[in-house]
Amino acid sequence: MNQAWWYNPFRTFQTNLREIDAGLDVEAVLDAIEAYGADTWLLSVGGIVANYPSRLSSQTVNPALAERGSGDLIGDAVTAAARRGIRVLGRMDFSKIDARRAEEHPEWCFVSPEGSPQIYNGYRSVCPSGDYYQHRMFDVVAEVLQRYDLGGFFFNWMSFNEFDYSRTYWGVCHCESCLVGFRAFAPGVPHPSGPDSPGYRTWQAFTDQVLGELQQRMREHIRALNSGAAYIQGDRGDITFHEANNAVGRPLWHHHTAEMVSAARSGEADRPVFVNAVGFVDMPYRWAGEDPNHFAQFLLQAIAHGAQPSTYIMGTPADSPFRALEAGGEVTRFHRDHEDLYAGLVSAARVALVRGSRPEPATAAARQSEFRGSYLSLLERHVPFDVLRQDQLGSLEADRYALVILPDLGALAAEEVAALERVLAAGGAVVASGDSAWQDGVLQLGGGTALAEHRATYRTEEAVRSLHLAVGEPEGDFTPVVGGFEVLEPAEGVETDWHVLGRALYGPPEKCHGHEATSHPGWISRDVGPGQLAVLPWRPGLVYRELGLSRVRDAWVDKILGLARVPLQVETDLPEQVQFVLGRTPHADVLHLLNRSGDAPQRFLRPVPLAAGRVRIPAEQEPASVRARVSDAELAWSWQDGVLEIQTPPLGLFEVLETQWHNK
């Protein structure tokens, strides 16, 4: 186990403090944190307001510190927490400064394309290109670490603020530092104003470089000052940060937290992930607690996929008497009481679902539907899988996954193609749906082994209207094609299936006849060396996501599972609403069973209790024991012919099965 504290399981409670909270009762807050099951306190330290007596002119010291006898909230908190063995992390926010400092240093501030500062409730937004971020921020962190023994820092809203708190769009920054920096980054490219400007994609690359360099410098700065302090920031820190939250007007994707954690950990399994679960419904409604069933999902999805759970409130625990925190505390205390399950926990899934990272605005919605429908198809068919970010695909180890799914990604980069060819060479299977891996009419995969020639593309709704595929049972119950279709001419000797029915008229009813079978396939596959490559020139995930046809889900999942050389599905008599998350620690195999029967439109309901069942998973040897950690019970099991069958207990919100082996 790595010596740094953040490589071991931990649980955080964040108090996002207002100015008026500077006089808080430190011992009372620590009592609440301990009772919740947390061992780490994320506390507002500096930036917009300093909760300690800073001597730096770039900071505003909280005037409410006068209420404390010591005049130093951070000093009091660190001292009291140390007595209890609780770690303190510093929350920093350098995104804004007050009016006086903005007038003294306008060069620090964001400037709109019209030349205006971005002002919100009297505070000016700061630009990461400017001196405040590039230099003053480092002075503040040095001052804090010279005074206090903090376990690390989280930096809030370290970004180019094109939007404000009210989600009002301000445009691309035109401060002098940005103008000069962008000219040097992209000579000859006009400075854009917003997403509709020709150079906006180049601007995004520029801002990504500025933030990447800034974050790397800060990580090194913290490490030089205190090697035991972590930097928590996106996926560029010692710990990857993800905020799990709700928001007014945002359609709910029930699996968002699980998706984000899986995507982070599949790319870098050794990097810890920190999920900060927001206890209220939205920032403008921060005194309205989240629904308990919804909030529990934030933390449960986090720990099941190997992330560290954190709970986030405004003010002190006494200010947020939310019922949701009762549910959050139950999950947090389970993580505390069963910490051995989460020490070194990594995914043991053998299937990767690649999430696209380069969608054009015109195709983004359809590509997202294909990804999410594929996600649901695998989950409901009890196939454990990882989400793999497309920008991590190029570094994929050849034998990590037995099956890699490319859901409507478009053309691939050269390094992505090379990685997938290595998967095929290692005996793995690769499945490409939609227009994945097609570039200029040529299939990029297969190492020169032709699967098909590209004849045409149907992209519009009208172009595919009344187009059917012979997919699923019973015979004659055809599948509608929506979201586009690639017309392919299969090469000789390849396997084809699910052929298209030619489009006939669909109105008036008297003319709705004449659908003739064609030779255009909806499935093409062949061996590529020891591996197998399959192309689906349509979007089965999108069809399932938007139309809910279970026969489509079952047909395409069965088909792709048949390509793999090893079993990939958990055999079970439990219903589709049970999600299996397969993991492994140095000492045991860990299987989370998540009851998703409460998933409902735009909300989570209390899951329906499920009866006992059984699961069958591959196992190379006979186990020493199988235990249900939530039910706290030894389970009946049998092992025969390389298959372990486990009798599962009744299932409430979740269960965790731990399988111990004789040689671990």
N, C-alpha and C positions, 0 to 999 in steps of 0.2 A: 504494500500500500504506500502511495506517495506520501512524503512527510508533510507537505503543505496541507493546512487544515481543510481547504475546500475540496480535496479529493475524498473526504469522508462525508457521510450523510450529515446534513444539518437542516434546521428548520428556522425560518425567519419570521419576525413580526415587524412590520413597518408602521411607524407613526409619522405621517406626513404632517408636520406641525405648522400651525399658523403663528403669526407674531405673538398673539395673546397667550399661547401655550408655553411661553418661556418659563413660567413659574410652576410648571407641573411637578407633581409629587413623584419623584424618581422611583421610590420604593414601591408605590402603588402600581405604577406601570410595570415594573419588573415582576411584581406578584401576578399580574394579569398575563404577562408573557409566559411565565413558567406554568401557570395553570392551563394555558392554551396548548402547551406541549412544545413550545419553541425554545431554542437555545441561542438565538441570535437576534439582536435588536438593530433594525435599520432606522437610523435617527437623522433628522434634518440638521446638518452641520453648518454649511456655508454656501456662498454664492449670492443669490438674491438677497438673503438675510443671513447674517452670521449669528449663530446661537452660542458664541463664545466671544471673549473680549479681543477681537482681532485688532492688530496695530497697522493693518494694511489700508492704504487710502482707497484701494479698489473695492473694498467691501463696506457694506452698511451694517453696523452692529445693531442687533435687535434692541430697540429701546426698552422692551418689556423685560430684559435681563435684570433691570434694576429691582424687579420683584424678588430676585433670589439673593440670599445673603452672600453667596459666593460671587454672584455676578457672572457665573459660568455654568450654563446648563450642560455642556458637553463634558466638562471636567467632572461634575457631579455624577452624570450618567455613567461614564467610563469607570469611575471609582466604585460606585455601587454595584455595577454589573460584574466587575472583576471579583468582588466578594462572593458572588453566586456562581461564578464560572460561566457567565453569559458573555458572549462576544458582541461587540458593538461595531456596526458598519456605518460609514458616513454617507448620507445622501447629499449630493452637491448639485446645484442647478445654476449654471452660468449663462443661461439662455437670455437673461434680461438684466437690465440695470435701472437704477432710479433716474429721475429727470436731471438731478444735479450732476451726476457723473456723466450722463449723456451729453449735457451741455459742455462739460469740460473736455470730453473725449468723443466728439461726434464720429471720429474715424473708427471707433469700436462698433458702430451700430449698423444694422440692416438699413438699406436704402432701396425703396421700391423703384420700378422702371420709370415712374413719374417723378422720382426724386424725393419721395416722402419717407420719413421714419415710420417704422411699424410700432404703433403705440397701443398698449392694451392696459386699461385701468391705471394709466399714468406711468407704466413701465415701458422702456424701449427694448425691443429685441436686438440681440447682439449677433454679429456675423462671425462664424468660425474662421473666416479668412483674416479677421482683424487681430490687432495686438492683444485685446482682452483675452481671447481664447488662446492665442498663440504663445502668450507670455505671462500675463497676470494670473491666469488660472493656475499655472504651475507654482507661482509664488504662494497662492492660498493653500494648495495642497501641502507644500513644504512646511508652511507655518503650522498647519493642523498636525502633521505627523511629528513635528518637533515637540509638540506639546502633549499629544495624546496617543495612547496605544490602541489604535483602531485595527480591526481585522481586515479592513478594505474599504473601497468606495464604490458607490453607484452614481453615475452622472446622468441626470435627467435631461431629456430633450436636447441632446448634443446633436444638432442638425441645422441645416439651412432652412429657416422658418418661412416657407412659402405660405403657410397657413397659420392663423392665430388660434387662440383658445375657442373662439366661436366658429372655427372652420371657415372663416372668411379668407378668400385667396388674395394674396398680396403680390404675387409674381416673383420672378427671379431677382436676387439681390444685385444691385448696381452700385455697391460701395466701391471706393477706390481700390481697395485690396482685391475685390473680386474682379473688377475690370482689368487690372494689371495681371492678376494671376490667370484669368481665362485667356487673355491675349497670348500669354506665354505658353499656355497649355495647348491652345488650338489657334495658331496664327491664321488670320484670314477668315475665321468663322465669326459672323456677327454675334454680338452678345444677345442672347435670347431674352424675351420678356416672360414667356410662360410655355406651357406644353404644346401650344400650337405653333411656336416659332421653329424654323428649320433647324436651328442648332441646339434644340433642347436636349436631345439624347447625348450630345457632346457635353453639354452643361452637366448632366447627371454623372457622366464619367469624371468630369472635373471635380464635382463636389465629393464624389466617392473617394477620389484620390486625396483631397484635402483632409477629409475626415479620417481616412485610413492612416495617413501619416500622423495626424494629430493624436489619434488614439494609441498608435504604437509608441509615440514619444511619451504619452502619459503613462502607459503601462511600464515602460522602462524607468520613468521618473519615480513612480511609486516603488518599484522594486529596488531601486538604488537607495531610497530613503528607509525602506522597511521591507525586507525580503519576505516577511510573514504577512504582508498586507496584499489582498487581492484587488484586482481591477475588474469590475463587473460592467460589461458594456457590449450589447449586441453580441456578435460572434467574433469580436476582435479582442476580447479581454481574456483574463484568466478564467472567467466564468461567463457563459453565454446567458444573456438576460432576455426573458420574454414576459410581457405583461398580459395576463388573461383578464379580459374585461368585457363588459356589456356596453352598449351605446344606443341612444335613441336614434331610430331610423336605420339601423344596420340589420340586414337579414341575418338570422342566426345560422351559423354552421356549427352543428353540435360537436364536431370533432376537431375544432380549431386548435385547442390546446394540445391534444394528442398529436395532431399533424405537425405542429411547430416543434415540439420536443423531439419527435421521431426524426424530423428532417435535420435538426441540429446534431443529434447524437449519432445518426447513421454516417454523417460526414466526418465527425471527430468524436469517436466513442470515449476518448479519454478526457475530453473537456466537459466539466460539470455544466449543467443547465439549471438556471434559477428561474422559477415560475412565480411571478409576483401576482397573486390573485386579488383582484380589487373587490372589496367588501360592499361597495355601493354600486348603483345601477349606471351612473354616468357622471362625469366630472361636474356638470352643472347641477346634478341632483345627488350630491355627495352625502346628504343626510337621509337618503332613501336607501335602505339596505337591499342588497341583492337577494333574490329568492334562494332559500336554503338548498333546494335541489340543484339549482343552477350553480351555486357557489361550490357545493361539494364536488361537482364535476370538474371544475378548474383544478382542484387539488388532487382528486383521484386520478384523472388522466395524467397529471404531472408525475405522480409517484409511480404509476404503473409502467410508465415508459422511462423511468430512471432519472427524473429530474428532482431537484430539491424544492420543497414546497415553501411558499412565503405568502403571508396574508398582509394586505395593505388597507389601512384606514386613514381617514383624516382626523387630526387631533389626537386625543388620548383614547384608550379603551373605554373610559367612562363616557366619552362623547358619542360612542357608536354601539349602542346596546342592541345590535342587530341579531335576529334569529339566525341569519346565515352564518354568523360566527360560531354558533353552537355546532352546526354541521361541519364547518371548517375545522374546529377544534377536534372533532372526533377523528377526522382523517389525519390531522397533524399528530395527534397522540398515538394513533396506530403506527405511523412512520417512526415516532420516537421509541415506542415499546417493541417494535420489530425491526430495529435498525440493522440487524444482521442480514435481513433480506435485501437491503438496499445498498449495502457496502460492496462496491464493485459490480453492481448490477448492470449488465449489458444485454442488448437484444440478441436473441438466438433465432430470430426469423430468418428464413431462407428465401424470401421473396422480397423484391424491391419494386416499389411503385415510384417512378420518377416524376417529380413535380417540376413543370416547366418554369424557366426563369427569364424568358425573353419574349413574352407574347406581345404582338402588335395590338394596339387598342381595338382595331376592327375585329380581331379574332379572340380577344381575351376571354369574353364571356363563354363562348363555345368551348374553348380549351379548358376553362375551369370546370365546366359541366362534365366534360369527359373525364377529367381527373377525379372529381368528387363522386361521380357515378361509379368509376372503377374502384375508388376507395370503399364505397358502400358495398359493392359487389363482393369484394374480398372479405370484408368484415362480416357480412351476413352469411357468407358461405364458410365461415370459421377457418379462414386462411390467415395465419399470423404473417404480418408483413411490416416492412419499414418504408417510410417515406424518404426518398433520396432526392436531394436538390440537384437540379440539372447542372448547376455550376460546380458540383462535387463529383459529377459522373466521370470526368476525365481521370480522376485519381482512384477509381474503384478497383479494389483487388479482384483479380480474375475469378477466384474461387469463393468469394464471400457469399454470393447468392446463387441458388440453383435456377432462379427464374427472375428476369428483369423485364418490367413492363414499361413501355414508352407510350403514354396516353396522349396522342395528338400534339406532339411537340414541334412539328415542323422540321426544317433542315437542322442537322446536327453539326457541331464544330468538329474539326479534325481529331482533337484529342478525345472527344466523346465517342466517335466512331472507333478509334483505336482501342479504347477501353472495352467497348462492347464486342469487338472482334476477339479480344483476349478472353472474355466470358465464354464466347462460343468455342474457342480453342480449348478451354478448360472443361468442356462438356456441359456448359450451361445452356439455358434456353432464353431467347430474346423474342419478345412479342411487341410489334409496333402497330398501333391503331391510328386511324385518321391519316394525316399526311406525315406522320413521324418518319424521319430518315429518308425523305424524298427531297432531292435537290435538283432543280432544273430537269425534272422528269426522269431522274436516275436514282435507283435505290442505293443508298450509301453503304448498306450492310451486306454481308455475305461473301466478302473477300473476293469479289469478281465472279462469284457463282450466281448466275442470273436467276431470279425468281419470276420476274414479270417485266413487261414493258408497259410504260405509262402511256395511256391513250388520251385521256381527258379528265377534267376535274369538274364536278358539279358542286358549286359552293352555295348558291342562293337557295332560299326556301322553295321558290317556285321550281328550280331545277331538279329537286329531288321529290317534289310532291307526287304522291302516288307510286313512289318507288318502293318495292318490297324485296326482302331477302327470305330465302327458305331456311330460316333458323328456328330451332326449337320444335317442340312437340305440342299437340298432335300434328301429324302431317296435314298440310293445308292451312294451318293457322300461322300466317306469315308475319314477319317482323317489318315494321315500317322503318324506312331510312330517313333520319332527320340529321341536320347538322352538316351535310355534305357527303360526297362519295367520290372516290378515286376509281376511274375506269381503268382496269388493268388487263393486259393480255398475258396469261400465265405462260411460263416457259415449259418446254417439254419435260415431262418426268416429275413435275412438282405435284404435291397433293393440293387439291382444290375442294371447296365445299361451299355451301350456303349461296348458291347461285341466284342471280338477280332475276326477278320477273320484270319484263319490259313494261314500261309505263303505258297504261291505257287511259282513256278519258275518265275523269272522276266527277263529271256532271255534264248534263242532267243525268239522273239515275238510269234512265232508259239506255244511255250510252256507256254505262260503267261495265264494260266487258272487253275481253281481248287481251288480258295479261298473259303474255307468252314467256316461257322460260328462255333464258339467254345463257351464253357461255361465260358471262362476266362473273367472277367469283367474289364472294364476301370473305373468303378465307383462302390463303395460300401459305403453304409451309414446305420446308424441305430440310434435310440434314445438311449442316455446314460443318464439315469435319466431324468431330465427336459431339458437337452441339446441334441445337435445332433453332431455326429462325422461322417465325410466322409473321405474316402481314395481314392485318384486317383493314381494308381500305374504306372503312366506315367507322362509326364512333359508338360502340356498344355501351360504354359508360354513360354517354350523353343520353342515349335512348332510355337507359334505366333511370337515370337521374330525373329526366323530364317527363317520362311516361309511366314509370313504375312497373314495367313488364318483367315479372320475375322469371318467365321462361327465357327471356333474353339474358338476364343475369346468369341463370344456371347454365345456359348453353355455352356462353363464352368462357365462363370460369372453368367448367368441365373440360372444355377444349384446351385451354392453356395449361391446366394442371396435367393433362395427358402428355404434354411435351417434356415435362421434367423427369429426370432419372431417379428422383427420390420422392417419397411421400411429403406433401407440403400442407395438407389439410388436417385439422384436428377432427377426427371422427367422434361424433357425439350425438346423443339424443336430446340435448338441450336445444331450445328454440333459437331462431335466427337472431333474436334480440340479445343474445349473449356474445360479447366480444372476448376473444382470447388474445392475450398479450404474452408472448413467450420470451422469457428471459433466462439469464444464467449468471450466477455469482461464482467466485472461486470455490465455493463449498457446496453448492446445490443448484438444481434447476428450479426456476420460479415461474409459475403460470398464474397470471392474473385473470380472473373471470369478472368481467364488468357487465352488470345488468343494465342494458340500454332500453328496457321496456318503457322507461319514462320519457324517452325522446319524443317530443311533440312539436307541432309548428310554433316557432318563435318562443319556445319555452322548454323546460324540463319538468316533468311531473315526478311524483314519488314512484319509483319503480315497483312493478307488481312482483310480489314474492314468488319465486319459482321453486318447483319441487326438486328433490334430489334427482341426479341423473348419472351419466357416466361419460368419460372421455377416454379416447384411445389415441395414444401418441407413440411414434417410433422410439425405441430404447434399445441400445446395443447390449445392455446388461440388466440383470435383475437389480432393482433398487434395494437399499437398506430400509427405507421408510418413506411414507408419504403422509404429510400432515396438512390440515386446513388451518391456517393461522387465524383467520377471522373467527371461525367456529371453535378454534382451539380443540381440535379433535384429530386423532389418528384415523386414517382412512383405509378402507378395505381396497385391496388392489390385487391384480394378477398379472403375470408376465409370461408371454409365450410367443415363440417365433419372432422375436424382435419387436414385439408390440406390448406396451404397458397400458393396461386398462385400469382406470381409477374410478371408484364410486364416489361421486361428489355429494356434498351435503346440500340441504336447501339453500337457495341463494337469495340474499337480500340485495343491498346496494352493490356489494362486491364480495369476492372471496379470493384468497391467495393460496395456491397449492405449492407446497415446498417438497421437492423430491430429493432425498439424500441418497448418495451412492456409497458403496463400500470402500472405494478407493479415494474418496475426497474427505 
